[in-house]
Amino acid sequence: MSKAVFYHAGCPVCVSAEQDILNLIPQNQVEVVHLGTDKAQIGVAERAGVKSVPALVLSNGNVLHINFGASMEDLK
């Protein structure tokens, strides 16, 4: 089973969502990617269907957009 991936940009909305996600999903089952510091992952996130952050990409490929912190365009 592959891990879920939680993408965020470090904003207060994202940090709060990250804490909630890590309280719901065991840390060994979710990878956290900070797109503000790892810009090389922006394309990976976009190809997975992420339109804004915070977002959780489930292991089955479904994308859950959580609240609205920043658009992908804002991160570029």
Secondary structure by P-SEA (a helix, b strand, c coil): cbbbbbbbcccaaaaaaaaaaaaccccccbbbbcccccccaaaaaaaacccccccccccccccccccccccccccc
